[in-house]
Amino acid sequence: MRAAIATCDPERRVRDRLNRVPVRGRLIYGLAIGKAAHAMARGAGPVARGVCVTHALDQSPLPEGWYAIESSHPVPDERSLAAGDAVCDLVATAGLEDRVLALISGGASALVERPVAGLSIAEFRREIEAIAASGVTIQQLNAARTARSQIKGGKLADGCVAKITTLIASDVVDDDPYVIGSGPTCSPRRPGDYCDITIPIRRFVIAFGDRMRWTGTRFETLWPPLAGPIGSCLETLRGNYKAVPVLAWGEPTIEVPADHGEGGRAQQLALELARELRGSARVAFVIGSDGMDGPPPRDRPPPAGAFVDGTTWEAIIAAGIDPARALARCDAGTALAAVDALVVTGPTGINHADLVLVT
């Protein structure tokens, strides 16, 4: 996993892209929003003025001209409003002969916000949380965000007279620039702008597979990516992992009950696989590439996912927890934490969907 993260390094990818195709203008304004924003801003280099908005600042300095804002994720709050004001001010400042370099990665939707008139941030948050809990796809969720926002769906770009070049690190299965981060700077209304998928979502699983081949591991990569409810993703895995190790990736969806516990979709799928694999000699590794699976738990570090094997299900029962009830309540994190099955990496600096290895 560490080797795959290094291959996807947003700093290097952005720098290489700009070395090949430089961005030119009287002044270059920088805008970086998302989980990979800090690294992407470093790859962009110095700017006349730049705003970097992310969920977890690292300790590496930003190039000249940039300043960083730590904002809220996975749902917006007052910090998101302040960050939204900052990015709106920046694009409004750029002149006709200037250029805005926008660097967008997954997580941008929550990090900057300016709700439509008459909608408070509390109301916005409640509505979006309810929609997200219903198990919708990212396309449906971001469409709902766009409808309620003055920033999403290219509306941020509408307030800018300068041309905008947008480089994107994708966390959406079809790499749609209008969906990634809710597409704040990608607009069909601005034909002179340019949007580029600099790091496609499949890059992480390809890099992970390359590393497995380097170690001599025999496996099969599943295509197309996992999508839809976790139950259907489990069916896909079940039909393929019997003969050889399988490597899969994608963005499962999950419907969260009102009386839910702690966890995320990677932990939920890992616990489902623990039930599937119990009593066998097989293992499963399910991980969110960004290192942050689901909302942060209250009293322990946020996990990236989990590593389970044929003994995990029974170990959870022995720990006094009913794993079947944990699945029903979306409380997989609590169950997996009880048997030390969670994988904690901290923020990885990338965001390219979830990865599943069953071997």
GUFIFI-973122 format. One line per field, with one value per residue (C-alpha): x, y, z; chain; residue in three letters. Coordinates in nm, 3 decimals. Each point is the difference from the previous one (the first is absolute). Layout:
# GUFIFI-973122
u c(X; ...)
v c(Y; ...)
w c(Z; ...)
chaine c(A; ...)
residu c(Ala; ...)
//
This chain:
# GUFIFI-973122
u c(0.000; 0.281; 0.161; -0.331; -0.050; 0.349; -0.078; -0.310; 0.188; -0.206; 0.297; 0.205; -0.294; -0.095; 0.360; 0.053; -0.322; 0.094; 0.353; -0.154; -0.271; 0.075; -0.279; 0.058; -0.150; 0.095; -0.047; -0.070; -0.252; -0.012; -0.300; 0.039; -0.300; -0.028; 0.173; 0.303; 0.002; 0.316; 0.209; -0.151; 0.081; 0.361; 0.012; -0.132; 0.279; -0.003; -0.302; -0.090; -0.265; -0.134; -0.255; 0.038; -0.302; 0.028; -0.125; 0.334; 0.304; 0.337; 0.325; 0.163; 0.016; -0.192; 0.172; 0.013; -0.337; -0.211; -0.177; -0.188; -0.343; -0.104; -0.369; -0.274; -0.047; -0.213; -0.275; 0.032; -0.010; 0.088; 0.359; -0.131; -0.182; 0.320; 0.193; -0.276; 0.034; 0.378; -0.019; -0.277; 0.212; 0.303; -0.171; -0.166; 0.341; 0.158; -0.002; -0.076; 0.366; 0.070; -0.047; -0.148; 0.155; -0.259; 0.106; -0.300; -0.006; -0.254; -0.146; -0.030; -0.379; -0.008; 0.307; -0.133; -0.359; -0.232; -0.364; -0.263; -0.187; -0.240; 0.172; 0.208; 0.310; -0.183; -0.291; 0.241; 0.184; -0.314; -0.134; 0.327; 0.060; -0.347; 0.057; 0.344; -0.141; -0.259; 0.265; 0.007; 0.288; 0.262; -0.152; -0.338; 0.148; 0.206; -0.297; -0.188; 0.294; 0.016; -0.370; 0.047; 0.329; 0.125; 0.343; -0.056; -0.076; 0.235; -0.161; 0.329; 0.151; -0.291; 0.133; 0.338; 0.092; 0.338; 0.037; 0.020; 0.214; -0.123; 0.215; -0.189; 0.086; -0.305; -0.200; -0.296; -0.025; -0.054; 0.241; -0.276; 0.149; -0.346; -0.054; 0.343; -0.016; -0.337; 0.192; 0.038; 0.225; -0.113; -0.283; -0.133; -0.095; 0.371; 0.141; 0.338; 0.081; 0.182; -0.065; 0.247; -0.021; 0.360; -0.034; -0.282; -0.173; 0.131; 0.362; 0.008; -0.123; 0.232; 0.297; -0.105; -0.023; 0.340; 0.152; -0.164; 0.141; 0.344; -0.023; -0.102; -0.355; -0.255; -0.335; -0.283; -0.122; -0.377; -0.144; -0.226; 0.035; -0.222; -0.306; -0.343; -0.106; 0.254; -0.213; 0.035; 0.373; 0.029; -0.178; 0.253; 0.290; -0.159; -0.022; 0.368; 0.221; -0.043; 0.276; 0.269; 0.071; -0.199; 0.069; -0.301; -0.074; -0.291; -0.250; -0.264; -0.303; -0.154; -0.337; 0.055; -0.280; -0.104; 0.132; 0.345; 0.334; 0.351; 0.163; 0.022; -0.058; 0.347; -0.049; -0.353; 0.120; 0.293; -0.238; -0.223; 0.308; 0.096; -0.334; 0.061; 0.351; -0.054; 0.161; 0.210; 0.368; -0.080; 0.051; -0.143; 0.138; -0.254; 0.130; -0.098; 0.287; -0.028; 0.061; -0.330; -0.291; -0.326; -0.061; 0.273; -0.084; -0.040; 0.278; 0.258; 0.201; -0.188; 0.069; 0.069; -0.169; 0.063; 0.194; -0.206; 0.048; -0.176; 0.018; -0.129; -0.374; 0.030; 0.251; -0.257; -0.258; 0.255; 0.054; -0.367; -0.124; -0.263; 0.157; -0.328; -0.165; 0.303; -0.055; -0.371; 0.077; 0.296; 0.217; 0.276; 0.268; -0.088; 0.003; 0.327; 0.170; -0.079; 0.227; 0.268; -0.098; -0.008; 0.275; 0.099; 0.222; -0.098; -0.076; 0.191; -0.009; -0.183; -0.364; -0.070; -0.292; 0.009; 0.217; -0.086; 0.246; -0.122; 0.269)
v c(0.000; 0.241; -0.069; 0.064; 0.328; 0.113; -0.075; 0.220; 0.284; 0.311; 0.233; -0.185; -0.055; 0.369; 0.111; -0.237; 0.117; 0.368; -0.066; -0.150; 0.263; 0.319; 0.232; 0.355; 0.337; 0.346; -0.132; -0.359; -0.045; -0.337; -0.182; -0.345; -0.173; -0.358; -0.275; 0.022; 0.381; 0.050; -0.232; 0.135; 0.356; -0.099; -0.151; 0.322; 0.210; 0.375; 0.211; 0.367; -0.099; -0.340; -0.157; -0.364; -0.153; -0.350; -0.217; -0.072; 0.223; -0.172; 0.147; 0.069; 0.367; 0.133; 0.187; 0.379; 0.171; -0.281; -0.006; -0.294; -0.035; -0.308; -0.063; -0.254; -0.346; -0.207; 0.256; 0.379; 0.234; 0.362; -0.064; -0.102; 0.333; 0.191; -0.208; 0.061; 0.376; -0.027; -0.188; 0.224; 0.304; -0.150; -0.076; 0.341; 0.168; -0.156; 0.235; -0.060; -0.058; -0.219; -0.375; -0.205; -0.341; -0.210; -0.328; -0.212; -0.334; -0.212; 0.155; 0.345; -0.008; 0.033; 0.219; 0.316; 0.109; 0.292; -0.118; 0.154; 0.297; -0.089; -0.329; 0.000; -0.217; -0.202; -0.067; -0.077; -0.247; -0.175; -0.044; -0.129; -0.237; -0.148; -0.049; -0.155; -0.241; -0.127; -0.183; 0.219; 0.002; 0.275; 0.136; 0.036; 0.142; 0.262; 0.096; 0.072; 0.205; 0.197; 0.084; 0.151; 0.182; 0.326; -0.161; -0.350; -0.099; 0.259; 0.288; 0.093; 0.046; 0.222; 0.268; 0.013; 0.208; -0.175; -0.329; -0.305; -0.311; -0.279; -0.304; -0.280; -0.298; -0.221; -0.187; -0.069; -0.330; 0.151; 0.295; 0.251; 0.348; 0.143; -0.245; -0.010; 0.240; 0.109; 0.169; 0.353; 0.125; -0.220; 0.155; -0.060; 0.368; 0.097; -0.144; 0.173; -0.188; -0.334; -0.302; -0.289; -0.331; 0.006; -0.305; -0.238; -0.201; -0.334; 0.111; -0.124; -0.355; -0.027; 0.105; -0.245; -0.280; 0.089; -0.035; -0.339; -0.120; 0.122; -0.228; -0.293; -0.023; -0.162; 0.180; 0.122; 0.360; 0.037; 0.237; 0.194; 0.166; -0.087; 0.223; 0.000; -0.137; -0.195; -0.313; 0.002; 0.071; -0.300; -0.214; 0.109; -0.088; -0.330; -0.106; 0.065; -0.059; -0.377; -0.106; 0.270; 0.315; 0.293; 0.371; 0.227; 0.369; 0.239; 0.196; -0.218; 0.177; -0.062; 0.091; 0.112; -0.059; 0.274; -0.206; -0.052; -0.066; 0.084; -0.102; 0.063; -0.189; -0.165; -0.123; -0.118; -0.200; -0.138; -0.130; -0.154; -0.176; -0.116; -0.184; -0.141; -0.122; -0.135; -0.337; 0.030; 0.077; 0.307; 0.364; 0.329; 0.353; 0.280; 0.354; 0.354; 0.146; 0.333; -0.165; 0.126; -0.244; 0.157; 0.264; 0.013; -0.214; 0.174; -0.153; -0.160; 0.092; -0.001; -0.326; -0.043; -0.340; -0.348; -0.325; -0.312; -0.375; -0.328; 0.053; 0.360; -0.072; -0.245; 0.226; 0.282; -0.234; -0.106; 0.369; 0.026; 0.175; -0.131; 0.063; -0.060; 0.276; 0.221; -0.042; 0.080; 0.320; 0.102; -0.037; -0.197; 0.230; -0.089; -0.372; 0.006; 0.224; -0.256; -0.257; 0.241; -0.052; 0.368; 0.150; 0.353; 0.193; 0.362; 0.219; -0.135; 0.315; -0.177; -0.092; -0.264; -0.212; -0.319; -0.305; -0.362; -0.290; -0.352; -0.266)
w c(0.000; 0.083; -0.339; -0.180; 0.191; -0.103; -0.365; 0.019; 0.173; -0.095; 0.041; -0.260; -0.233; -0.003; -0.043; -0.293; -0.166; 0.031; -0.126; -0.315; -0.044; 0.196; 0.108; -0.123; 0.089; 0.128; 0.352; 0.105; 0.279; 0.175; 0.138; 0.160; 0.161; 0.122; 0.192; -0.231; -0.007; 0.205; -0.219; -0.323; 0.104; 0.065; -0.348; -0.151; 0.148; 0.069; -0.096; 0.028; 0.252; 0.091; 0.236; 0.106; 0.177; 0.143; 0.287; 0.168; -0.040; -0.017; 0.128; -0.338; -0.097; -0.297; -0.286; -0.008; -0.036; 0.145; 0.334; 0.149; 0.158; 0.197; -0.054; 0.077; -0.148; -0.067; 0.063; -0.022; 0.298; 0.077; -0.108; -0.342; -0.028; 0.082; -0.253; -0.255; 0.051; -0.048; -0.330; -0.135; 0.084; -0.172; -0.333; 0.004; 0.041; -0.312; -0.300; -0.367; -0.091; 0.303; 0.032; 0.284; 0.058; 0.184; 0.161; 0.097; 0.181; 0.183; 0.313; -0.153; 0.022; 0.379; 0.043; -0.166; 0.001; -0.054; 0.014; -0.224; 0.141; 0.279; 0.091; 0.320; 0.034; 0.269; -0.237; -0.284; 0.219; 0.122; -0.351; -0.144; 0.293; -0.048; -0.372; 0.057; 0.261; -0.248; -0.202; -0.312; -0.248; 0.004; -0.321; 0.170; 0.318; -0.180; -0.216; 0.324; 0.128; -0.326; 0.013; 0.348; -0.062; -0.148; -0.057; -0.141; -0.359; -0.152; 0.188; 0.164; -0.346; -0.105; 0.234; -0.177; -0.308; -0.036; -0.183; 0.227; -0.038; 0.226; 0.081; 0.172; 0.218; -0.047; 0.265; -0.229; -0.187; -0.346; 0.055; -0.077; 0.063; 0.063; 0.289; 0.169; 0.293; -0.146; -0.284; 0.142; -0.283; -0.292; -0.197; -0.354; 0.010; -0.028; -0.326; 0.043; 0.320; 0.020; 0.225; 0.018; 0.192; 0.118; 0.225; -0.103; 0.270; -0.133; 0.052; 0.360; -0.067; -0.301; 0.214; 0.274; -0.256; -0.145; 0.344; 0.049; -0.333; 0.106; 0.305; -0.221; 0.133; -0.231; -0.005; -0.219; -0.019; -0.025; -0.260; -0.009; 0.341; 0.294; 0.019; 0.157; 0.340; 0.202; -0.037; -0.378; 0.028; 0.230; -0.261; -0.262; 0.228; 0.101; -0.362; -0.065; 0.303; 0.031; -0.240; 0.022; 0.199; -0.135; 0.003; -0.035; 0.037; -0.012; 0.207; 0.168; 0.142; 0.339; 0.150; 0.359; 0.254; 0.241; 0.294; -0.146; 0.161; -0.119; -0.324; -0.371; -0.322; 0.000; 0.358; -0.081; -0.302; 0.202; 0.268; -0.267; -0.138; 0.350; 0.009; -0.349; 0.080; 0.354; 0.055; -0.316; -0.051; -0.209; 0.086; -0.121; 0.000; -0.058; 0.006; -0.089; -0.201; 0.181; 0.338; 0.142; -0.021; 0.112; 0.267; 0.269; 0.306; 0.335; 0.206; -0.232; -0.308; -0.332; -0.187; -0.369; -0.004; 0.133; -0.042; 0.077; -0.026; 0.069; 0.377; 0.020; 0.019; 0.288; 0.178; -0.002; 0.155; 0.262; 0.079; 0.097; -0.315; -0.243; -0.344; -0.183; 0.204; -0.062; -0.374; 0.032; 0.196; -0.220; 0.311; -0.169; 0.141; 0.359; -0.073; -0.191; 0.257; 0.271; -0.169; -0.125; -0.365; -0.097; -0.215; 0.101; -0.243; 0.054; -0.302; -0.301; -0.212; -0.284; -0.060; -0.266; 0.125; 0.206; -0.062; 0.082; 0.001; 0.077; 0.006)
chaine c(A; A; A; A; A; A; A; A; A; A; A; A; A; A; A; A; A; A; A; A; A; A; A; A; A; A; A; A; A; A; A; A; A; A; A; A; A; A; A; A; A; A; A; A; A; A; A; A; A; A; A; A; A; A; A; A; A; A; A; A; A; A; A; A; A; A; A; A; A; A; A; A; A; A; A; A; A; A; A; A; A; A; A; A; A; A; A; A; A; A; A; A; A; A; A; A; A; A; A; A; A; A; A; A; A; A; A; A; A; A; A; A; A; A; A; A; A; A; A; A; A; A; A; A; A; A; A; A; A; A; A; A; A; A; A; A; A; A; A; A; A; A; A; A; A; A; A; A; A; A; A; A; A; A; A; A; A; A; A; A; A; A; A; A; A; A; A; A; A; A; A; A; A; A; A; A; A; A; A; A; A; A; A; A; A; A; A; A; A; A; A; A; A; A; A; A; A; A; A; A; A; A; A; A; A; A; A; A; A; A; A; A; A; A; A; A; A; A; A; A; A; A; A; A; A; A; A; A; A; A; A; A; A; A; A; A; A; A; A; A; A; A; A; A; A; A; A; A; A; A; A; A; A; A; A; A; A; A; A; A; A; A; A; A; A; A; A; A; A; A; A; A; A; A; A; A; A; A; A; A; A; A; A; A; A; A; A; A; A; A; A; A; A; A; A; A; A; A; A; A; A; A; A; A; A; A; A; A; A; A; A; A; A; A; A; A; A; A; A; A; A; A; A; A; A; A; A; A; A; A; A; A; A; A; A; A; A; A; A; A; A; A; A; A; A; A; A; A; A; A; A; A; A; A; A; A; A; A; A)
residu c(Met; Arg; Ala; Ala; Ile; Ala; Thr; Cys; Asp; Pro; Glu; Arg; Arg; Val; Arg; Asp; Arg; Leu; Asn; Arg; Val; Pro; Val; Arg; Gly; Arg; Leu; Ile; Tyr; Gly; Leu; Ala; Ile; Gly; Lys; Ala; Ala; His; Ala; Met; Ala; Arg; Gly; Ala; Gly; Pro; Val; Ala; Arg; Gly; Val; Cys; Val; Thr; His; Ala; Leu; Asp; Gln; Ser; Pro; Leu; Pro; Glu; Gly; Trp; Tyr; Ala; Ile; Glu; Ser; Ser; His; Pro; Val; Pro; Asp; Glu; Arg; Ser; Leu; Ala; Ala; Gly; Asp; Ala; Val; Cys; Asp; Leu; Val; Ala; Thr; Ala; Gly; Leu; Glu; Asp; Arg; Val; Leu; Ala; Leu; Ile; Ser; Gly; Gly; Ala; Ser; Ala; Leu; Val; Glu; Arg; Pro; Val; Ala; Gly; Leu; Ser; Ile; Ala; Glu; Phe; Arg; Arg; Glu; Ile; Glu; Ala; Ile; Ala; Ala; Ser; Gly; Val; Thr; Ile; Gln; Gln; Leu; Asn; Ala; Ala; Arg; Thr; Ala; Arg; Ser; Gln; Ile; Lys; Gly; Gly; Lys; Leu; Ala; Asp; Gly; Cys; Val; Ala; Lys; Ile; Thr; Thr; Leu; Ile; Ala; Ser; Asp; Val; Val; Asp; Asp; Asp; Pro; Tyr; Val; Ile; Gly; Ser; Gly; Pro; Thr; Cys; Ser; Pro; Arg; Arg; Pro; Gly; Asp; Tyr; Cys; Asp; Ile; Thr; Ile; Pro; Ile; Arg; Arg; Phe; Val; Ile; Ala; Phe; Gly; Asp; Arg; Met; Arg; Trp; Thr; Gly; Thr; Arg; Phe; Glu; Thr; Leu; Trp; Pro; Pro; Leu; Ala; Gly; Pro; Ile; Gly; Ser; Cys; Leu; Glu; Thr; Leu; Arg; Gly; Asn; Tyr; Lys; Ala; Val; Pro; Val; Leu; Ala; Trp; Gly; Glu; Pro; Thr; Ile; Glu; Val; Pro; Ala; Asp; His; Gly; Glu; Gly; Gly; Arg; Ala; Gln; Gln; Leu; Ala; Leu; Glu; Leu; Ala; Arg; Glu; Leu; Arg; Gly; Ser; Ala; Arg; Val; Ala; Phe; Val; Ile; Gly; Ser; Asp; Gly; Met; Asp; Gly; Pro; Pro; Pro; Arg; Asp; Arg; Pro; Pro; Pro; Ala; Gly; Ala; Phe; Val; Asp; Gly; Thr; Thr; Trp; Glu; Ala; Ile; Ile; Ala; Ala; Gly; Ile; Asp; Pro; Ala; Arg; Ala; Leu; Ala; Arg; Cys; Asp; Ala; Gly; Thr; Ala; Leu; Ala; Ala; Val; Asp; Ala; Leu; Val; Val; Thr; Gly; Pro; Thr; Gly; Ile; Asn; His; Ala; Asp; Leu; Val; Leu; Val; Thr)
//
